[in-house]
Amino acid sequence: MKPETTARLYHRLAAALTGLPWSWLRALADAAAWLWRRIDARESRVTRRNLELAYPELSAAQRARLHRDVLRSTARQTLETLYLWTHDPAANLARHLRERHGHELYDAALASGKGVIVVAPHYGNWELLNQWLASRGPFAFVYAPPESPAGNAFLQLARGGDNVRQVRAEGPAVRQLFKVLKDGGTVAILPDQQPKNGDGVFVPFFGVQALTMTLVNRLAERTGATVLYAWCERTGPGLQFALHVEPAPERIADPDPQTAATTLNAGVERIARRDPAQYQWTYKRYSLRPPGSGEANPYATARHPH
């Protein structure tokens, strides 16, 4: 079966699932989160280790509650995303984006013609943010394609649209992003993915050294584009979200990569602390350690405490 045919089949199955009432889907997500905890799945182990690293000041009981809330939020976010991908974007924005804060900052930056870099942490639901950006005009974003051709075709189908340009995180990606910005367009970047060794610098994130991308400051410094933080935050038990757009500090474009990356992470951390359960703690953010530190991969021995 061709990848495109398989992708359409996946999309129809997802549409059938997300046609169920949201109360049912929420219950399904909560059951999945319970199962992750019960069998101590990868999502559970990685989240627990991240919370130990990022929130050492919390008691074991407090971290256990946050661990439960993160897994529940993560499972719900997964089904939210399938819902958003299988429903009309304009209808999604009209029905589910209940609040808009700072949207005029984005419109003004876009109208300036200098280009816009949207820094979008893995917080809340970033796929709804993508749909909002597409509603304002063309934009490009970088993504890591799945190994499966059918999986990649599904992403193209689910995220695609007239105003959406998906740029594969490969060799020519940076050149494509520079061109978009030079032409006065918008580039959206998820800033909290761990880059490859040599493609970033180690700076603090929740008090722990984390390999952090330098792409944002390189693009901003060389193009003069406006940098904005943006996210869609869950505001209720249903599909209810609030859009937030805020200006990034000038230091995010500093020519010194350490200064710029420290500023970038500080902004992401500030957003994540708004509601820690809505942040993507299931990702191995700290697996690569600073050269010469002698530190081991902190996830190598992450196990359920018995």
C-alpha positions as a Markdown table, in Angstrom:
| # | Residue | x | y | z |
|---|---|---|---|---|
| 1 | Met | 0.0 | 0.0 | 0.0 |
| 2 | Lys | 1.3 | 3.4 | -0.9 |
| 3 | Pro | 2.3 | 5.7 | 2.0 |
| 4 | Glu | -0.3 | 8.3 | 0.9 |
| 5 | Thr | -3.1 | 5.6 | 0.9 |
| 6 | Thr | -2.1 | 4.4 | 4.3 |
| 7 | Ala | -2.0 | 8.0 | 5.6 |
| 8 | Arg | -5.6 | 8.6 | 4.4 |
| 9 | Leu | -6.6 | 5.4 | 6.1 |
| 10 | Tyr | -5.0 | 6.6 | 9.4 |
| 11 | His | -6.7 | 10.0 | 9.0 |
| 12 | Arg | -10.2 | 8.4 | 8.5 |
| 13 | Leu | -9.6 | 6.2 | 11.6 |
| 14 | Ala | -8.5 | 9.2 | 13.7 |
| 15 | Ala | -11.6 | 11.1 | 12.5 |
| 16 | Ala | -13.8 | 8.2 | 13.5 |
| 17 | Leu | -12.3 | 8.1 | 17.0 |
| 18 | Thr | -12.4 | 11.9 | 17.5 |
| 19 | Gly | -16.0 | 12.0 | 16.4 |
| 20 | Leu | -16.9 | 10.6 | 19.8 |
| 21 | Pro | -18.0 | 13.0 | 22.5 |
| 22 | Trp | -15.1 | 14.8 | 24.2 |
| 23 | Ser | -16.2 | 13.5 | 27.6 |
| 24 | Trp | -15.6 | 10.0 | 26.3 |
| 25 | Leu | -12.3 | 10.9 | 24.8 |
| 26 | Arg | -11.2 | 12.5 | 28.0 |
| 27 | Ala | -12.0 | 9.4 | 29.9 |
| 28 | Leu | -10.1 | 7.3 | 27.4 |
| 29 | Ala | -7.1 | 9.6 | 27.8 |
| 30 | Asp | -7.3 | 9.4 | 31.6 |
| 31 | Ala | -7.4 | 5.6 | 31.4 |
| 32 | Ala | -4.3 | 5.6 | 29.2 |
| 33 | Ala | -2.5 | 7.8 | 31.7 |
| 34 | Trp | -3.5 | 5.5 | 34.5 |
| 35 | Leu | -2.1 | 2.5 | 32.5 |
| 36 | Trp | 1.2 | 4.3 | 31.9 |
| 37 | Arg | 1.6 | 4.7 | 35.6 |
| 38 | Arg | 0.4 | 1.2 | 36.4 |
| 39 | Ile | 2.9 | -0.5 | 34.1 |
| 40 | Asp | 5.5 | 2.2 | 34.5 |
| 41 | Ala | 5.7 | 2.8 | 30.8 |
| 42 | Arg | 8.4 | 4.9 | 29.2 |
| 43 | Glu | 6.2 | 8.1 | 29.4 |
| 44 | Ser | 5.9 | 7.5 | 33.2 |
| 45 | Arg | 9.6 | 6.8 | 33.8 |
| 46 | Val | 10.9 | 9.7 | 31.8 |
| 47 | Thr | 8.4 | 12.1 | 33.3 |
| 48 | Arg | 9.3 | 11.0 | 36.8 |
| 49 | Arg | 13.1 | 11.5 | 36.2 |
| 50 | Asn | 12.5 | 14.9 | 34.6 |
| 51 | Leu | 10.5 | 16.1 | 37.6 |
| 52 | Glu | 13.2 | 14.9 | 39.9 |
| 53 | Leu | 15.8 | 16.9 | 38.0 |
| 54 | Ala | 13.6 | 20.0 | 37.4 |
| 55 | Tyr | 11.8 | 20.2 | 40.8 |
| 56 | Pro | 14.2 | 19.0 | 43.5 |
| 57 | Glu | 12.5 | 21.3 | 46.0 |
| 58 | Leu | 9.2 | 19.4 | 45.9 |
| 59 | Ser | 8.5 | 16.6 | 48.3 |
| 60 | Ala | 8.1 | 13.1 | 47.0 |
| 61 | Ala | 4.3 | 13.4 | 47.5 |
| 62 | Gln | 4.2 | 16.7 | 45.6 |
| 63 | Arg | 6.2 | 15.2 | 42.7 |
| 64 | Ala | 3.9 | 12.1 | 42.6 |
| 65 | Arg | 0.9 | 14.3 | 42.2 |
| 66 | Leu | 2.5 | 16.4 | 39.5 |
| 67 | His | 3.7 | 13.2 | 37.8 |
| 68 | Arg | 0.0 | 12.0 | 37.7 |
| 69 | Asp | -1.2 | 15.3 | 36.4 |
| 70 | Val | 1.5 | 15.5 | 33.7 |
| 71 | Leu | 0.6 | 12.0 | 32.3 |
| 72 | Arg | -3.0 | 12.9 | 32.3 |
| 73 | Ser | -2.4 | 16.1 | 30.5 |
| 74 | Thr | -0.1 | 14.4 | 28.0 |
| 75 | Ala | -2.7 | 11.8 | 27.2 |
| 76 | Arg | -5.4 | 14.4 | 26.7 |
| 77 | Gln | -3.1 | 16.5 | 24.5 |
| 78 | Thr | -2.6 | 13.5 | 22.3 |
| 79 | Leu | -6.3 | 13.1 | 21.7 |
| 80 | Glu | -6.8 | 16.9 | 21.4 |
| 81 | Thr | -4.2 | 16.9 | 18.6 |
| 82 | Leu | -6.0 | 14.1 | 16.7 |
| 83 | Tyr | -9.2 | 16.0 | 17.1 |
| 84 | Leu | -7.7 | 19.2 | 15.8 |
| 85 | Trp | -6.0 | 17.4 | 12.9 |
| 86 | Thr | -9.3 | 15.8 | 11.8 |
| 87 | His | -11.6 | 18.9 | 12.1 |
| 88 | Asp | -11.7 | 22.0 | 10.1 |
| 89 | Pro | -9.1 | 24.5 | 11.3 |
| 90 | Ala | -11.4 | 27.5 | 11.0 |
| 91 | Ala | -14.0 | 25.7 | 13.1 |
| 92 | Asn | -11.4 | 24.7 | 15.7 |
| 93 | Leu | -10.4 | 28.3 | 16.2 |
| 94 | Ala | -14.0 | 29.5 | 16.4 |
| 95 | Arg | -15.1 | 26.9 | 18.8 |
| 96 | His | -12.1 | 26.2 | 21.0 |
| 97 | Leu | -9.8 | 29.2 | 21.0 |
| 98 | Arg | -11.8 | 31.1 | 23.7 |
| 99 | Glu | -9.2 | 33.8 | 24.5 |
| 100 | Arg | -6.6 | 35.8 | 22.6 |
| 101 | His | -3.9 | 37.7 | 24.4 |
| 102 | Gly | -1.2 | 39.7 | 22.5 |
| 103 | His | -2.3 | 38.6 | 19.0 |
| 104 | Glu | -1.9 | 42.2 | 17.9 |
| 105 | Leu | 1.8 | 41.9 | 18.5 |
| 106 | Tyr | 2.0 | 39.2 | 15.9 |
| 107 | Asp | -0.1 | 41.1 | 13.4 |
| 108 | Ala | 2.1 | 44.2 | 13.8 |
| 109 | Ala | 5.3 | 42.2 | 13.5 |
| 110 | Leu | 4.1 | 40.5 | 10.4 |
| 111 | Ala | 3.0 | 43.9 | 8.9 |
| 112 | Ser | 6.5 | 45.3 | 9.5 |
| 113 | Gly | 7.9 | 43.1 | 6.8 |
| 114 | Lys | 11.0 | 42.3 | 8.8 |
| 115 | Gly | 10.1 | 38.7 | 9.3 |
| 116 | Val | 8.8 | 36.9 | 12.4 |
| 117 | Ile | 10.3 | 34.1 | 14.4 |
| 118 | Val | 7.6 | 32.4 | 16.6 |
| 119 | Val | 9.1 | 30.5 | 19.5 |
| 120 | Ala | 6.5 | 27.9 | 20.4 |
| 121 | Pro | 7.4 | 25.7 | 23.4 |
| 122 | His | 5.9 | 22.2 | 23.8 |
| 123 | Tyr | 3.3 | 23.6 | 26.2 |
| 124 | Gly | -0.5 | 23.3 | 26.0 |
| 125 | Asn | -1.4 | 22.5 | 22.4 |
| 126 | Trp | 1.0 | 23.7 | 19.8 |
| 127 | Glu | -1.0 | 22.2 | 17.0 |
| 128 | Leu | -3.8 | 24.7 | 17.7 |
| 129 | Leu | -1.2 | 27.4 | 17.6 |
| 130 | Asn | -0.1 | 26.2 | 14.1 |
| 131 | Gln | -3.7 | 26.5 | 13.0 |
| 132 | Trp | -4.0 | 30.0 | 14.3 |
| 133 | Leu | -0.7 | 31.0 | 12.6 |
| 134 | Ala | -2.0 | 29.6 | 9.3 |
| 135 | Ser | -5.2 | 31.7 | 9.7 |
| 136 | Arg | -3.0 | 34.8 | 9.7 |
| 137 | Gly | -1.1 | 33.9 | 6.5 |
| 138 | Pro | 1.7 | 31.7 | 5.2 |
| 139 | Phe | 4.3 | 30.4 | 7.7 |
| 140 | Ala | 6.9 | 27.7 | 7.8 |
| 141 | Phe | 8.0 | 25.4 | 10.6 |
| 142 | Val | 10.7 | 22.8 | 11.1 |
| 143 | Tyr | 9.8 | 19.2 | 11.9 |
| 144 | Ala | 11.6 | 15.9 | 12.3 |
| 145 | Pro | 10.0 | 13.5 | 9.9 |
| 146 | Pro | 9.1 | 10.1 | 11.2 |
| 147 | Glu | 11.1 | 7.1 | 9.9 |
| 148 | Ser | 7.9 | 5.6 | 8.5 |
| 149 | Pro | 7.0 | 7.1 | 5.0 |
| 150 | Ala | 3.3 | 6.5 | 5.9 |
| 151 | Gly | 3.8 | 8.4 | 9.2 |
| 152 | Asn | 5.4 | 11.3 | 7.3 |
| 153 | Ala | 2.6 | 11.3 | 4.8 |
| 154 | Phe | 0.0 | 11.4 | 7.6 |
| 155 | Leu | 1.7 | 14.5 | 9.1 |
| 156 | Gln | 1.7 | 16.2 | 5.8 |
| 157 | Leu | -2.0 | 15.4 | 5.4 |
| 158 | Ala | -3.0 | 16.3 | 9.0 |
| 159 | Arg | -0.9 | 19.5 | 9.3 |
| 160 | Gly | -1.1 | 20.6 | 5.7 |
| 161 | Gly | -2.9 | 23.5 | 4.2 |
| 162 | Asp | -2.5 | 26.4 | 1.8 |
| 163 | Asn | -0.6 | 28.5 | 4.4 |
| 164 | Val | 1.5 | 25.8 | 6.0 |
| 165 | Arg | 5.0 | 24.9 | 4.8 |
| 166 | Gln | 6.6 | 22.0 | 6.6 |
| 167 | Val | 10.4 | 22.1 | 6.4 |
| 168 | Arg | 12.2 | 18.8 | 7.1 |
| 169 | Ala | 14.9 | 19.2 | 9.8 |
| 170 | Glu | 17.7 | 18.3 | 7.3 |
| 171 | Gly | 20.7 | 20.0 | 5.6 |
| 172 | Pro | 18.9 | 22.7 | 3.5 |
| 173 | Ala | 16.4 | 23.5 | 6.3 |
| 174 | Val | 18.3 | 26.6 | 7.7 |
| 175 | Arg | 18.7 | 28.1 | 4.2 |
| 176 | Gln | 15.0 | 27.7 | 3.6 |
| 177 | Leu | 14.2 | 29.4 | 6.9 |
| 178 | Phe | 16.5 | 32.3 | 6.2 |
| 179 | Lys | 14.8 | 32.9 | 2.8 |
| 180 | Val | 11.3 | 32.9 | 4.4 |
| 181 | Leu | 12.5 | 35.5 | 6.9 |
| 182 | Lys | 14.3 | 37.6 | 4.4 |
| 183 | Asp | 11.0 | 37.7 | 2.4 |
| 184 | Gly | 9.2 | 39.0 | 5.4 |
| 185 | Gly | 7.5 | 35.8 | 6.3 |
| 186 | Thr | 7.0 | 33.8 | 9.5 |
| 187 | Val | 9.0 | 30.9 | 10.9 |
| 188 | Ala | 7.8 | 28.8 | 13.8 |
| 189 | Ile | 10.3 | 26.9 | 15.9 |
| 190 | Leu | 9.8 | 24.5 | 18.8 |
| 191 | Pro | 12.8 | 25.6 | 20.9 |
| 192 | Asp | 13.0 | 22.8 | 23.5 |
| 193 | Gln | 14.1 | 19.9 | 21.3 |
| 194 | Gln | 17.6 | 18.7 | 22.1 |
| 195 | Pro | 19.8 | 19.3 | 19.1 |
| 196 | Lys | 22.7 | 17.1 | 18.0 |
| 197 | Asn | 26.0 | 17.5 | 19.7 |
| 198 | Gly | 27.8 | 20.4 | 18.0 |
| 199 | Asp | 24.6 | 22.1 | 17.0 |
| 200 | Gly | 23.9 | 23.8 | 20.3 |
| 201 | Val | 25.3 | 24.9 | 23.6 |
| 202 | Phe | 24.8 | 23.8 | 27.2 |
| 203 | Val | 22.9 | 26.3 | 29.3 |
| 204 | Pro | 20.6 | 25.9 | 32.3 |
| 205 | Phe | 17.0 | 24.8 | 31.9 |
| 206 | Phe | 15.2 | 24.4 | 35.3 |
| 207 | Gly | 18.6 | 24.6 | 36.9 |
| 208 | Val | 20.1 | 21.7 | 34.9 |
| 209 | Gln | 22.5 | 22.1 | 32.0 |
| 210 | Ala | 20.7 | 21.2 | 28.8 |
| 211 | Leu | 22.0 | 21.1 | 25.2 |
| 212 | Thr | 20.0 | 24.0 | 23.6 |
| 213 | Met | 19.6 | 25.1 | 20.0 |
| 214 | Thr | 21.3 | 28.2 | 18.7 |
| 215 | Leu | 19.1 | 28.3 | 15.6 |
| 216 | Val | 16.8 | 31.1 | 17.0 |
| 217 | Asn | 19.6 | 33.5 | 17.7 |
| 218 | Arg | 21.4 | 32.8 | 14.4 |
| 219 | Leu | 18.2 | 33.5 | 12.4 |
| 220 | Ala | 17.3 | 36.6 | 14.5 |
| 221 | Glu | 20.8 | 38.1 | 14.5 |
| 222 | Arg | 21.3 | 37.7 | 10.7 |
| 223 | Thr | 17.8 | 38.7 | 9.5 |
| 224 | Gly | 16.7 | 41.3 | 12.1 |
| 225 | Ala | 13.4 | 39.4 | 12.4 |
| 226 | Thr | 11.1 | 40.0 | 15.4 |
| 227 | Val | 11.1 | 37.2 | 17.9 |
| 228 | Leu | 7.9 | 36.4 | 19.8 |
| 229 | Tyr | 6.9 | 33.6 | 22.2 |
| 230 | Ala | 3.5 | 32.1 | 21.6 |
| 231 | Trp | 1.5 | 29.2 | 23.0 |
| 232 | Cys | -2.1 | 27.9 | 23.4 |
| 233 | Glu | -2.8 | 27.1 | 27.0 |
| 234 | Arg | -5.6 | 24.7 | 28.1 |
| 235 | Thr | -8.1 | 26.6 | 30.2 |
| 236 | Gly | -10.8 | 24.1 | 31.0 |
| 237 | Pro | -11.6 | 20.4 | 31.1 |
| 238 | Gly | -13.0 | 20.5 | 27.6 |
| 239 | Leu | -11.4 | 21.7 | 24.4 |
| 240 | Gln | -10.9 | 25.3 | 25.7 |
| 241 | Phe | -7.7 | 27.2 | 25.0 |
| 242 | Ala | -6.2 | 30.7 | 25.4 |
| 243 | Leu | -3.7 | 32.1 | 22.9 |
| 244 | His | -0.8 | 34.0 | 24.3 |
| 245 | Val | 1.7 | 36.0 | 22.3 |
| 246 | Glu | 4.6 | 37.9 | 24.0 |
| 247 | Pro | 7.7 | 39.7 | 22.9 |
| 248 | Ala | 11.0 | 38.0 | 23.5 |
| 249 | Pro | 13.9 | 39.9 | 25.2 |
| 250 | Glu | 16.4 | 41.4 | 22.8 |
| 251 | Arg | 19.1 | 39.1 | 24.3 |
| 252 | Ile | 17.5 | 36.2 | 22.5 |
| 253 | Ala | 19.3 | 37.5 | 19.4 |
| 254 | Asp | 22.6 | 38.1 | 21.1 |
| 255 | Pro | 25.6 | 37.2 | 19.0 |
| 256 | Asp | 27.0 | 35.2 | 22.0 |
| 257 | Pro | 25.3 | 31.8 | 21.7 |
| 258 | Gln | 25.5 | 31.2 | 25.5 |
| 259 | Thr | 23.7 | 34.5 | 26.3 |
| 260 | Ala | 21.1 | 33.9 | 23.6 |
| 261 | Ala | 20.4 | 30.3 | 24.5 |
| 262 | Thr | 20.2 | 31.1 | 28.3 |
| 263 | Thr | 17.6 | 33.8 | 27.4 |
| 264 | Leu | 15.7 | 31.4 | 25.2 |
| 265 | Asn | 15.5 | 28.7 | 27.9 |
| 266 | Ala | 14.5 | 31.2 | 30.6 |
| 267 | Gly | 11.5 | 32.2 | 28.5 |
| 268 | Val | 10.5 | 28.6 | 27.9 |
| 269 | Glu | 10.9 | 27.8 | 31.6 |
| 270 | Arg | 8.8 | 30.8 | 32.6 |
| 271 | Ile | 6.0 | 29.6 | 30.3 |
| 272 | Ala | 6.2 | 26.0 | 31.5 |
| 273 | Arg | 6.0 | 27.1 | 35.1 |
| 274 | Arg | 2.6 | 28.7 | 34.4 |
| 275 | Asp | 1.1 | 25.2 | 34.7 |
| 276 | Pro | 3.8 | 22.5 | 34.8 |
| 277 | Ala | 1.3 | 19.7 | 34.0 |
| 278 | Gln | 0.8 | 21.2 | 30.5 |
| 279 | Tyr | 4.5 | 21.0 | 29.6 |
| 280 | Gln | 6.0 | 18.0 | 27.7 |
| 281 | Trp | 7.9 | 16.3 | 30.4 |
| 282 | Thr | 7.8 | 13.0 | 28.6 |
| 283 | Tyr | 10.8 | 14.1 | 26.4 |
| 284 | Lys | 14.3 | 13.1 | 27.3 |
| 285 | Arg | 15.6 | 16.7 | 27.5 |
| 286 | Tyr | 18.8 | 16.0 | 29.5 |
| 287 | Ser | 20.1 | 12.8 | 27.9 |
| 288 | Leu | 23.2 | 14.5 | 26.4 |
| 289 | Arg | 25.6 | 15.8 | 29.1 |
| 290 | Pro | 28.3 | 18.5 | 28.9 |
| 291 | Pro | 31.6 | 17.2 | 27.6 |
| 292 | Gly | 34.1 | 16.5 | 30.4 |
| 293 | Ser | 31.4 | 16.7 | 33.1 |
| 294 | Gly | 31.6 | 13.0 | 33.9 |
| 295 | Glu | 27.8 | 13.0 | 34.2 |
| 296 | Ala | 25.9 | 9.9 | 33.1 |
| 297 | Asn | 22.7 | 9.9 | 31.0 |
| 298 | Pro | 20.1 | 10.6 | 33.8 |
| 299 | Tyr | 17.5 | 8.4 | 32.1 |
| 300 | Ala | 19.7 | 5.3 | 31.9 |
| 301 | Thr | 18.8 | 4.1 | 35.4 |
| 302 | Ala | 15.3 | 5.7 | 35.7 |
| 303 | Arg | 13.1 | 3.0 | 37.2 |
| 304 | His | 9.9 | 2.9 | 39.3 |
| 305 | Pro | 10.9 | 3.1 | 43.0 |
| 306 | His | 9.8 | -0.1 | 44.7 |
